[in-house]
Amino acid sequence: MKTIILLFFSNIFMTFAWYGHLKTLRDKPLMVAVLVSWGIAFFEYLLQVPANRAGYGTFSLSQLKIIQEVITMVVFAGFAVLYMKKTLSLDFLYAGLCLVGAVYFIFREQGPAAG
């Protein structure tokens, strides 16, 4: 659970680092957006690296990646709706269902050695 919680909060920082500047820094020079994004990404890495270290062994490398991708989609959906004021289309749901399939295939063989 520690891995998932750390990855969740890491992805909040990552999403703001990657996309937050599109709303708040559009009128600023590119270098300002890059530097602000790097600053935010620093905090992402402070959570993401320990999350992967804690989870590796309990989860396989492939399982860690799929967990991260699912969390990214969940966090991004919240970010898009709540912060960017976007409406999610049905295609977002279909993409999420594809991730459910990815989770199934990566986790169907038990244990960290599976992937």
DRENDO-94092 format. One record per residue: x, y, z of N, C-alpha, C in turn; residue number from 1. Coordinates in nm, 3 decimals. Example, Ala and Ser with C-alpha at 12.3 -4.5 7.8 and 13.67 -1.06 7.14 Angstrom:
REM DRENDO-94092
{n.X: 1.319; n.Y: -0.569; n.Z: 0.780; ca.X: 1.230; ca.Y: -0.450; ca.Z: 0.780; c.X: 1.320; c.Y: -0.330; c.Z: 0.780; n: 1}
{n.X: 1.285; n.Y: -0.225; n.Z: 0.708; ca.X: 1.367; ca.Y: -0.106; ca.Z: 0.714; c.X: 1.290; c.Y: 0.003; c.Z: 0.787; n: 2}
***
This chain:
REM DRENDO-94092
{n.X: 0.083; n.Y: -0.120; n.Z: 0.000; ca.X: 0.000; ca.Y: 0.000; ca.Z: 0.000; c.X: 0.087; c.Y: 0.126; c.Z: 0.000; n: 1}
{n.X: 0.202; n.Y: 0.118; n.Z: 0.065; ca.X: 0.294; ca.Y: 0.232; ca.Z: 0.069; c.X: 0.332; c.Y: 0.274; c.Z: -0.072; n: 2}
{n.X: 0.361; n.Y: 0.177; n.Z: -0.157; ca.X: 0.400; ca.Y: 0.205; ca.Z: -0.296; c.X: 0.289; c.Y: 0.279; c.Z: -0.368; n: 3}
{n.X: 0.168; n.Y: 0.232; n.Z: -0.356; ca.X: 0.055; ca.Y: 0.291; ca.Z: -0.428; c.X: 0.028; c.Y: 0.434; c.Z: -0.378; n: 4}
{n.X: 0.034; n.Y: 0.454; n.Z: -0.248; ca.X: 0.011; ca.Y: 0.589; ca.Z: -0.193; c.X: 0.119; c.Y: 0.686; c.Z: -0.241; n: 5}
{n.X: 0.246; n.Y: 0.643; n.Z: -0.234; ca.X: 0.354; ca.Y: 0.729; ca.Z: -0.281; c.X: 0.341; c.Y: 0.758; c.Z: -0.430; n: 6}
{n.X: 0.305; n.Y: 0.656; n.Z: -0.509; ca.X: 0.288; ca.Y: 0.678; ca.Z: -0.653; c.X: 0.172; c.Y: 0.773; c.Z: -0.681; n: 7}
{n.X: 0.067; n.Y: 0.763; n.Z: -0.604; ca.X: -0.048; ca.Y: 0.852; ca.Z: -0.622; c.X: -0.006; c.Y: 0.998; c.Z: -0.603; n: 8}
{n.X: 0.062; n.Y: 1.026; n.Z: -0.492; ca.X: 0.103; ca.Y: 1.165; ca.Z: -0.466; c.X: 0.212; c.Y: 1.209; c.Z: -0.564; n: 9}
{n.X: 0.299; n.Y: 1.118; n.Z: -0.602; ca.X: 0.400; ca.Y: 1.148; ca.Z: -0.703; c.X: 0.334; c.Y: 1.190; c.Z: -0.834; n: 10}
{n.X: 0.228; n.Y: 1.121; n.Z: -0.871; ca.X: 0.159; ca.Y: 1.152; ca.Z: -0.996; c.X: 0.086; c.Y: 1.285; c.Z: -0.991; n: 11}
{n.X: 0.044; n.Y: 1.327; n.Z: -0.875; ca.X: -0.016; ca.Y: 1.461; ca.Z: -0.864; c.X: 0.089; c.Y: 1.565; c.Z: -0.901; n: 12}
{n.X: 0.208; n.Y: 1.553; n.Z: -0.842; ca.X: 0.316; ca.Y: 1.647; ca.Z: -0.877; c.X: 0.351; c.Y: 1.636; c.Z: -1.025; n: 13}
{n.X: 0.362; n.Y: 1.513; n.Z: -1.076; ca.X: 0.400; ca.Y: 1.492; ca.Z: -1.216; c.X: 0.299; c.Y: 1.559; c.Z: -1.311; n: 14}
{n.X: 0.172; n.Y: 1.541; n.Z: -1.281; ca.X: 0.069; ca.Y: 1.596; ca.Z: -1.368; c.X: 0.075; c.Y: 1.749; c.Z: -1.369; n: 15}
{n.X: 0.095; n.Y: 1.809; n.Z: -1.253; ca.X: 0.110; ca.Y: 1.955; ca.Z: -1.249; c.X: 0.238; c.Y: 2.000; c.Z: -1.319; n: 16}
{n.X: 0.345; n.Y: 1.924; n.Z: -1.304; ca.X: 0.471; ca.Y: 1.960; ca.Z: -1.372; c.X: 0.454; c.Y: 1.953; c.Z: -1.523; n: 17}
{n.X: 0.386; n.Y: 1.852; n.Z: -1.572; ca.X: 0.373; ca.Y: 1.833; ca.Z: -1.716; c.X: 0.267; c.Y: 1.922; c.Z: -1.780; n: 18}
{n.X: 0.157; n.Y: 1.945; n.Z: -1.708; ca.X: 0.043; ca.Y: 2.012; ca.Z: -1.772; c.X: -0.005; c.Y: 2.140; c.Z: -1.704; n: 19}
{n.X: 0.033; n.Y: 2.164; n.Z: -1.579; ca.X: -0.015; ca.Y: 2.282; ca.Z: -1.507; c.X: 0.022; c.Y: 2.413; c.Z: -1.573; n: 20}
{n.X: 0.139; n.Y: 2.417; n.Z: -1.635; ca.X: 0.185; ca.Y: 2.540; ca.Z: -1.700; c.X: 0.096; c.Y: 2.580; c.Z: -1.817; n: 21}
{n.X: 0.020; n.Y: 2.485; n.Z: -1.872; ca.X: -0.068; ca.Y: 2.517; ca.Z: -1.985; c.X: -0.179; c.Y: 2.614; c.Z: -1.942; n: 22}
{n.X: -0.214; n.Y: 2.611; n.Z: -1.815; ca.X: -0.316; ca.Y: 2.702; ca.Z: -1.765; c.X: -0.256; c.Y: 2.826; c.Z: -1.701; n: 23}
{n.X: -0.151; n.Y: 2.808; n.Z: -1.623; ca.X: -0.103; ca.Y: 2.918; ca.Z: -1.539; c.X: 0.014; c.Y: 2.998; c.Z: -1.597; n: 24}
{n.X: 0.087; n.Y: 2.940; n.Z: -1.690; ca.X: 0.207; ca.Y: 3.008; ca.Z: -1.741; c.X: 0.206; c.Y: 3.027; c.Z: -1.893; n: 25}
{n.X: 0.090; n.Y: 3.027; n.Z: -1.954; ca.X: 0.083; ca.Y: 3.038; ca.Z: -2.101; c.X: 0.142; c.Y: 3.169; c.Z: -2.154; n: 26}
{n.X: 0.134; n.Y: 3.274; n.Z: -2.076; ca.X: 0.183; ca.Y: 3.403; ca.Z: -2.122; c.X: 0.328; c.Y: 3.429; c.Z: -2.079; n: 27}
{n.X: 0.390; n.Y: 3.331; n.Z: -2.014; ca.X: 0.529; ca.Y: 3.345; ca.Z: -1.969; c.X: 0.623; c.Y: 3.281; c.Z: -2.071; n: 28}
{n.X: 0.749; n.Y: 3.322; n.Z: -2.071; ca.X: 0.845; ca.Y: 3.259; ca.Z: -2.162; c.X: 0.858; c.Y: 3.108; c.Z: -2.133; n: 29}
{n.X: 0.891; n.Y: 3.035; n.Z: -2.236; ca.X: 0.905; ca.Y: 2.889; ca.Z: -2.226; c.X: 1.001; c.Y: 2.850; c.Z: -2.114; n: 30}
{n.X: 1.112; n.Y: 2.920; n.Z: -2.102; ca.X: 1.211; ca.Y: 2.885; ca.Z: -2.000; c.X: 1.154; c.Y: 2.895; c.Z: -1.860; n: 31}
{n.X: 1.064; n.Y: 2.989; n.Z: -1.836; ca.X: 0.999; ca.Y: 3.002; ca.Z: -1.705; c.X: 0.914; c.Y: 2.877; c.Z: -1.679; n: 32}
{n.X: 0.838; n.Y: 2.836; n.Z: -1.778; ca.X: 0.754; ca.Y: 2.715; ca.Z: -1.764; c.X: 0.841; c.Y: 2.592; c.Z: -1.739; n: 33}
{n.X: 0.953; n.Y: 2.582; n.Z: -1.810; ca.X: 1.043; ca.Y: 2.468; ca.Z: -1.793; c.X: 1.100; c.Y: 2.466; c.Z: -1.652; n: 34}
{n.X: 1.146; n.Y: 2.579; n.Z: -1.604; ca.X: 1.207; ca.Y: 2.585; ca.Z: -1.471; c.X: 1.105; c.Y: 2.557; c.Z: -1.361; n: 35}
{n.X: 0.985; n.Y: 2.611; n.Z: -1.375; ca.X: 0.880; ca.Y: 2.584; ca.Z: -1.277; c.X: 0.845; c.Y: 2.435; c.Z: -1.279; n: 36}
{n.X: 0.833; n.Y: 2.379; n.Z: -1.399; ca.X: 0.801; ca.Y: 2.236; ca.Z: -1.412; c.X: 0.910; c.Y: 2.149; c.Z: -1.351; n: 37}
{n.X: 1.036; n.Y: 2.184; n.Z: -1.373; ca.X: 1.146; ca.Y: 2.109; ca.Z: -1.312; c.X: 1.138; c.Y: 2.116; c.Z: -1.159; n: 38}
{n.X: 1.106; n.Y: 2.233; n.Z: -1.108; ca.X: 1.093; ca.Y: 2.248; ca.Z: -0.963; c.X: 0.984; c.Y: 2.160; c.Z: -0.906; n: 39}
{n.X: 0.871; n.Y: 2.152; n.Z: -0.974; ca.X: 0.762; ca.Y: 2.065; ca.Z: -0.931; c.X: 0.802; c.Y: 1.919; c.Z: -0.945; n: 40}
{n.X: 0.869; n.Y: 1.886; n.Z: -1.055; ca.X: 0.910; ca.Y: 1.748; ca.Z: -1.080; c.X: 1.007; c.Y: 1.697; c.Z: -0.974; n: 41}
{n.X: 1.085; n.Y: 1.786; n.Z: -0.915; ca.X: 1.174; ca.Y: 1.745; ca.Z: -0.807; c.X: 1.096; c.Y: 1.675; c.Z: -0.696; n: 42}
{n.X: 0.981; n.Y: 1.732; n.Z: -0.660; ca.X: 0.899; ca.Y: 1.673; ca.Z: -0.554; c.X: 0.835; c.Y: 1.542; c.Z: -0.600; n: 43}
{n.X: 0.806; n.Y: 1.535; n.Z: -0.730; ca.X: 0.757; ca.Y: 1.408; ca.Z: -0.785; c.X: 0.860; c.Y: 1.298; c.Z: -0.761; n: 44}
{n.X: 0.984; n.Y: 1.326; n.Z: -0.793; ca.X: 1.089; ca.Y: 1.226; ca.Z: -0.779; c.X: 1.116; c.Y: 1.190; c.Z: -0.633; n: 45}
{n.X: 1.097; n.Y: 1.284; n.Z: -0.542; ca.X: 1.113; ca.Y: 1.254; ca.Z: -0.400; c.X: 1.012; c.Y: 1.149; c.Z: -0.353; n: 46}
{n.X: 0.904; n.Y: 1.134; n.Z: -0.423; ca.X: 0.802; ca.Y: 1.034; ca.Z: -0.390; c.X: 0.811; c.Y: 0.912; c.Z: -0.481; n: 47}
{n.X: 0.835; n.Y: 0.935; n.Z: -0.609; ca.X: 0.834; ca.Y: 0.826; ca.Z: -0.707; c.X: 0.948; c.Y: 0.728; c.Z: -0.688; n: 48}
{n.X: 1.067; n.Y: 0.777; n.Z: -0.663; ca.X: 1.183; ca.Y: 0.687; ca.Z: -0.647; c.X: 1.166; c.Y: 0.598; c.Z: -0.524; n: 49}
{n.X: 1.130; n.Y: 0.653; n.Z: -0.408; ca.X: 1.106; ca.Y: 0.564; ca.Z: -0.293; c.X: 0.989; c.Y: 0.467; c.Z: -0.316; n: 50}
{n.X: 0.887; n.Y: 0.512; n.Z: -0.389; ca.X: 0.773; ca.Y: 0.424; ca.Z: -0.418; c.X: 0.818; c.Y: 0.302; c.Z: -0.497; n: 51}
{n.X: 0.897; n.Y: 0.324; n.Z: -0.600; ca.X: 0.943; ca.Y: 0.212; ca.Z: -0.681; c.X: 1.041; c.Y: 0.123; c.Z: -0.605; n: 52}
{n.X: 1.124; n.Y: 0.184; n.Z: -0.523; ca.X: 1.216; ca.Y: 0.104; ca.Z: -0.442; c.X: 1.140; c.Y: 0.018; c.Z: -0.342; n: 53}
{n.X: 1.038; n.Y: 0.076; n.Z: -0.280; ca.X: 0.958; ca.Y: 0.001; ca.Z: -0.182; c.X: 0.878; c.Y: -0.110; c.Z: -0.249; n: 54}
{n.X: 0.830; n.Y: -0.084; n.Z: -0.369; ca.X: 0.743; ca.Y: -0.181; ca.Z: -0.435; c.X: 0.814; c.Y: -0.290; c.Z: -0.511; n: 55}
{n.X: 0.938; n.Y: -0.264; n.Z: -0.552; ca.X: 1.010; ca.Y: -0.363; ca.Z: -0.633; c.X: 1.048; c.Y: -0.482; c.Z: -0.546; n: 56}
{n.X: 1.007; n.Y: -0.598; n.Z: -0.589; ca.X: 1.023; ca.Y: -0.720; ca.Z: -0.509; c.X: 0.888; c.Y: -0.770; c.Z: -0.467; n: 57}
{n.X: 0.803; n.Y: -0.679; n.Z: -0.419; ca.X: 0.663; ca.Y: -0.714; ca.Z: -0.395; c.X: 0.591; c.Y: -0.721; c.Z: -0.529; n: 58}
{n.X: 0.621; n.Y: -0.623; n.Z: -0.615; ca.X: 0.569; ca.Y: -0.619; ca.Z: -0.750; c.X: 0.684; c.Y: -0.638; c.Z: -0.848; n: 59}
{n.X: 0.654; n.Y: -0.691; n.Z: -0.964; ca.X: 0.755; ca.Y: -0.699; ca.Z: -1.069; c.X: 0.772; c.Y: -0.562; c.Z: -1.132; n: 60}
{n.X: 0.874; n.Y: -0.546; n.Z: -1.212; ca.X: 0.896; ca.Y: -0.421; ca.Z: -1.283; c.X: 0.776; c.Y: -0.386; c.Z: -1.371; n: 61}
{n.X: 0.723; n.Y: -0.484; n.Z: -1.442; ca.X: 0.606; ca.Y: -0.461; ca.Z: -1.528; c.X: 0.483; c.Y: -0.425; c.Z: -1.446; n: 62}
{n.X: 0.466; n.Y: -0.488; n.Z: -1.333; ca.X: 0.352; ca.Y: -0.456; ca.Z: -1.248; c.X: 0.363; c.Y: -0.315; c.Z: -1.192; n: 63}
{n.X: 0.484; n.Y: -0.275; n.Z: -1.153; ca.X: 0.503; ca.Y: -0.137; ca.Z: -1.106; c.X: 0.465; c.Y: -0.037; c.Z: -1.215; n: 64}
{n.X: 0.504; n.Y: -0.066; n.Z: -1.338; ca.X: 0.475; ca.Y: 0.027; ca.Z: -1.448; c.X: 0.324; c.Y: 0.037; c.Z: -1.473; n: 65}
{n.X: 0.255; n.Y: -0.074; n.Z: -1.472; ca.X: 0.110; ca.Y: -0.073; ca.Z: -1.497; c.X: 0.038; c.Y: -0.003; c.Z: -1.382; n: 66}
{n.X: 0.081; n.Y: -0.027; n.Z: -1.258; ca.X: 0.022; ca.Y: 0.044; ca.Z: -1.144; c.X: 0.037; c.Y: 0.194; c.Z: -1.164; n: 67}
{n.X: 0.158; n.Y: 0.235; n.Z: -1.202; ca.X: 0.184; ca.Y: 0.378; ca.Z: -1.223; c.X: 0.096; c.Y: 0.435; c.Z: -1.334; n: 68}
{n.X: 0.077; n.Y: 0.360; n.Z: -1.441; ca.X: -0.005; ca.Y: 0.409; ca.Z: -1.553; c.X: -0.151; c.Y: 0.424; c.Z: -1.513; n: 69}
{n.X: -0.202; n.Y: 0.329; n.Z: -1.437; ca.X: -0.342; ca.Y: 0.338; ca.Z: -1.391; c.X: -0.359; c.Y: 0.459; c.Z: -1.299; n: 70}
{n.X: -0.265; n.Y: 0.475; n.Z: -1.206; ca.X: -0.270; ca.Y: 0.591; ca.Z: -1.117; c.X: -0.261; c.Y: 0.720; c.Z: -1.197; n: 71}
{n.X: -0.176; n.Y: 0.723; n.Z: -1.298; ca.X: -0.163; ca.Y: 0.842; ca.Z: -1.383; c.X: -0.296; c.Y: 0.878; c.Z: -1.449; n: 72}
{n.X: -0.366; n.Y: 0.778; n.Z: -1.501; ca.X: -0.495; ca.Y: 0.804; ca.Z: -1.566; c.X: -0.597; c.Y: 0.859; c.Z: -1.467; n: 73}
{n.X: -0.599; n.Y: 0.802; n.Z: -1.347; ca.X: -0.694; ca.Y: 0.849; ca.Z: -1.245; c.X: -0.663; c.Y: 0.993; c.Z: -1.204; n: 74}
{n.X: -0.535; n.Y: 1.018; n.Z: -1.177; ca.X: -0.494; ca.Y: 1.154; ca.Z: -1.137; c.X: -0.519; c.Y: 1.252; c.Z: -1.251; n: 75}
{n.X: -0.485; n.Y: 1.212; n.Z: -1.374; ca.X: -0.504; ca.Y: 1.302; ca.Z: -1.488; c.X: -0.652; c.Y: 1.335; c.Z: -1.508; n: 76}
{n.X: -0.738; n.Y: 1.237; n.Z: -1.491; ca.X: -0.882; ca.Y: 1.262; ca.Z: -1.506; c.X: -0.928; c.Y: 1.367; c.Z: -1.406; n: 77}
{n.X: -0.886; n.Y: 1.352; n.Z: -1.280; ca.X: -0.922; ca.Y: 1.452; ca.Z: -1.180; c.X: -0.865; c.Y: 1.588; c.Z: -1.212; n: 78}
{n.X: -0.739; n.Y: 1.591; n.Z: -1.254; ca.X: -0.672; ca.Y: 1.716; ca.Z: -1.292; c.X: -0.745; c.Y: 1.785; c.Z: -1.408; n: 79}
{n.X: -0.778; n.Y: 1.707; n.Z: -1.510; ca.X: -0.843; ca.Y: 1.763; ca.Z: -1.629; c.X: -0.979; c.Y: 1.825; c.Z: -1.594; n: 80}
{n.X: -1.055; n.Y: 1.756; n.Z: -1.512; ca.X: -1.189; ca.Y: 1.803; ca.Z: -1.477; c.X: -1.184; c.Y: 1.916; c.Z: -1.373; n: 81}
{n.X: -1.110; n.Y: 1.894; n.Z: -1.266; ca.X: -1.113; ca.Y: 1.990; ca.Z: -1.154; c.X: -1.026; c.Y: 2.113; c.Z: -1.176; n: 82}
{n.X: -0.908; n.Y: 2.095; n.Z: -1.236; ca.X: -0.816; ca.Y: 2.208; ca.Z: -1.249; c.X: -0.825; c.Y: 2.275; c.Z: -1.386; n: 83}
{n.X: -0.829; n.Y: 2.193; n.Z: -1.490; ca.X: -0.831; ca.Y: 2.248; ca.Z: -1.626; c.X: -0.974; c.Y: 2.274; c.Z: -1.677; n: 84}
{n.X: -1.074; n.Y: 2.229; n.Z: -1.600; ca.X: -1.216; ca.Y: 2.250; ca.Z: -1.635; c.X: -1.252; c.Y: 2.189; c.Z: -1.770; n: 85}
{n.X: -1.199; n.Y: 2.070; n.Z: -1.797; ca.X: -1.227; ca.Y: 1.997; ca.Z: -1.921; c.X: -1.332; c.Y: 1.891; c.Z: -1.895; n: 86}
{n.X: -1.401; n.Y: 1.851; n.Z: -1.999; ca.X: -1.497; ca.Y: 1.743; ca.Z: -1.991; c.X: -1.432; c.Y: 1.619; c.Z: -2.051; n: 87}
{n.X: -1.443; n.Y: 1.508; n.Z: -1.980; ca.X: -1.386; ca.Y: 1.384; ca.Z: -2.031; c.X: -1.483; c.Y: 1.319; c.Z: -2.128; n: 88}
{n.X: -1.431; n.Y: 1.273; n.Z: -2.239; ca.X: -1.516; ca.Y: 1.207; ca.Z: -2.339; c.X: -1.527; c.Y: 1.059; c.Z: -2.307; n: 89}
{n.X: -1.614; n.Y: 0.994; n.Z: -2.378; ca.X: -1.631; ca.Y: 0.851; ca.Z: -2.364; c.X: -1.502; c.Y: 0.777; c.Z: -2.402; n: 90}
{n.X: -1.423; n.Y: 0.836; n.Z: -2.488; ca.X: -1.296; ca.Y: 0.775; ca.Z: -2.526; c.X: -1.202; c.Y: 0.761; c.Z: -2.407; n: 91}
{n.X: -1.210; n.Y: 0.851; n.Z: -2.312; ca.X: -1.129; ca.Y: 0.839; ca.Z: -2.191; c.X: -1.168; c.Y: 0.714; c.Z: -2.113; n: 92}
{n.X: -1.298; n.Y: 0.687; n.Z: -2.107; ca.X: -1.346; ca.Y: 0.564; ca.Z: -2.042; c.X: -1.293; c.Y: 0.441; c.Z: -2.116; n: 93}
{n.X: -1.298; n.Y: 0.444; n.Z: -2.248; ca.X: -1.248; ca.Y: 0.331; ca.Z: -2.326; c.X: -1.098; c.Y: 0.309; c.Z: -2.303; n: 94}
{n.X: -1.024; n.Y: 0.418; n.Z: -2.295; ca.X: -0.880; ca.Y: 0.407; ca.Z: -2.266; c.X: -0.860; c.Y: 0.346; c.Z: -2.128; n: 95}
{n.X: -0.941; n.Y: 0.386; n.Z: -2.032; ca.X: -0.934; ca.Y: 0.328; ca.Z: -1.898; c.X: -0.964; c.Y: 0.179; c.Z: -1.898; n: 96}
{n.X: -1.059; n.Y: 0.138; n.Z: -1.979; ca.X: -1.090; ca.Y: -0.005; ca.Z: -1.990; c.X: -0.973; c.Y: -0.082; c.Z: -2.051; n: 97}
{n.X: -0.902; n.Y: -0.019; n.Z: -2.143; ca.X: -0.782; ca.Y: -0.083; ca.Z: -2.198; c.X: -0.677; c.Y: -0.103; c.Z: -2.088; n: 98}
{n.X: -0.666; n.Y: -0.007; n.Z: -1.997; ca.X: -0.574; ca.Y: -0.021; ca.Z: -1.885; c.X: -0.617; c.Y: -0.134; c.Z: -1.791; n: 99}
{n.X: -0.748; n.Y: -0.152; n.Z: -1.776; ca.X: -0.797; ca.Y: -0.264; ca.Z: -1.695; c.X: -0.748; c.Y: -0.395; c.Z: -1.758; n: 100}
{n.X: -0.753; n.Y: -0.402; n.Z: -1.890; ca.X: -0.699; ca.Y: -0.520; ca.Z: -1.958; c.X: -0.551; c.Y: -0.536; c.Z: -1.935; n: 101}
{n.X: -0.476; n.Y: -0.427; n.Z: -1.939; ca.X: -0.332; ca.Y: -0.432; ca.Z: -1.913; c.X: -0.305; c.Y: -0.483; c.Z: -1.772; n: 102}
{n.X: -0.383; n.Y: -0.435; n.Z: -1.676; ca.X: -0.367; ca.Y: -0.482; ca.Z: -1.538; c.X: -0.391; c.Y: -0.632; c.Z: -1.532; n: 103}
{n.X: -0.496; n.Y: -0.677; n.Z: -1.597; ca.X: -0.527; ca.Y: -0.821; ca.Z: -1.596; c.X: -0.409; c.Y: -0.902; c.Z: -1.649; n: 104}
{n.X: -0.357; n.Y: -0.864; n.Z: -1.765; ca.X: -0.251; ca.Y: -0.944; ca.Z: -1.826; c.X: -0.121; c.Y: -0.940; c.Z: -1.747; n: 105}
{n.X: -0.089; n.Y: -0.826; n.Z: -1.687; ca.X: 0.036; ca.Y: -0.815; ca.Z: -1.610; c.X: 0.025; c.Y: -0.888; c.Z: -1.477; n: 106}
{n.X: -0.094; n.Y: -0.890; n.Z: -1.418; ca.X: -0.110; ca.Y: -0.952; ca.Z: -1.286; c.X: -0.164; c.Y: -1.095; c.Z: -1.290; n: 107}
{n.X: -0.197; n.Y: -1.148; n.Z: -1.406; ca.X: -0.257; ca.Y: -1.282; ca.Z: -1.408; c.X: -0.160; c.Y: -1.389; c.Z: -1.364; n: 108}
{n.X: -0.031; n.Y: -1.371; n.Z: -1.387; ca.X: 0.067; ca.Y: -1.463; ca.Z: -1.330; c.X: 0.111; c.Y: -1.404; c.Z: -1.199; n: 109}
{n.X: 0.099; n.Y: -1.482; n.Z: -1.094; ca.X: 0.126; ca.Y: -1.431; ca.Z: -0.960; c.X: 0.276; c.Y: -1.415; c.Z: -0.935; n: 110}
{n.X: 0.307; n.Y: -1.317; n.Z: -0.853; ca.X: 0.444; ca.Y: -1.300; ca.Z: -0.805; c.X: 0.525; c.Y: -1.199; c.Z: -0.883; n: 111}
{n.X: 0.627; n.Y: -1.145; n.Z: -0.820; ca.X: 0.709; ca.Y: -1.042; ca.Z: -0.882; c.X: 0.794; c.Y: -1.092; c.Z: -0.998; n: 112}
{n.X: 0.818; n.Y: -1.220; n.Z: -1.008; ca.X: 0.900; ca.Y: -1.271; ca.Z: -1.118; c.X: 0.822; c.Y: -1.282; c.Z: -1.248; n: 113}
{n.X: 0.690; n.Y: -1.259; n.Z: -1.241; ca.X: 0.607; ca.Y: -1.276; ca.Z: -1.360; c.X: 0.638; c.Y: -1.176; c.Z: -1.470; n: 114}
{n.X: 0.675; n.Y: -1.055; n.Z: -1.437; ca.X: 0.695; ca.Y: -0.954; ca.Z: -1.539; c.X: 0.831; c.Y: -0.901; c.Z: -1.530; n: 115}
***
